[in-house]
């Protein structure tokens, strides 16, 4: 009797989400221990994109990657001596 083992490469789904919680690009199927590729993302109006919330360099499970950001803020100064 000959027994032959068959293997299937594990692949995981990686989805990137923007500031508003909507997916950016399409979900990626990543082979075990390989890196995902971050989509091009510059943020949304009123926010400054600062990076991603976790590493996706060696994918070993399904991942949801969320954009990190800071709110844009402005300083308003009133000058009571100006007309």
Buried (B, 14 or more C-beta within 10 A) or exposed (E): EEEEEEEEEEBBBBBBBBBEEEEBEEEBEBEEEBBBEBBEBEBBEEBBBEEBEEEBEEBEEEBEBBBBBEEEEEEEEEEEEEE
